[in-house]
């Protein structure tokens, strides 16, 4: 696995079990479901702050100090 393309995250077991249930129900892999949830939340926050999604992404990437996508 390319470590520059993928990262691991720790998830509490009850949350993982819910994720697995959602994935089974929606025919998605866990990685795809997490990506979908993150992107939907970014869109929600951008709309809430009256910003474009791209502008909000730039802002939060700058905030974390890394500036990488």
C-alpha positions, 0 to 999 in steps of 0.5 A: 500500500502506498503510504503517501496515498493512504493513511490509517486511523483508529476508530472505536470498536462500536463506531467501527461496527456501525461503519461496517453495518452502513457499508454492508447496507450501502454496498461500499467499502469502509474507505469509501464510506469514510471518504463520503462522510468526510466530503459531505461534512466538508460541504455542510461546513462550507455551506454553513460558513457561506463559503465554496467547498474549495475555499473551505478546504483550503482554509482547513488545510492551511489551519492544520499546518500541513497544507497538503491535500 
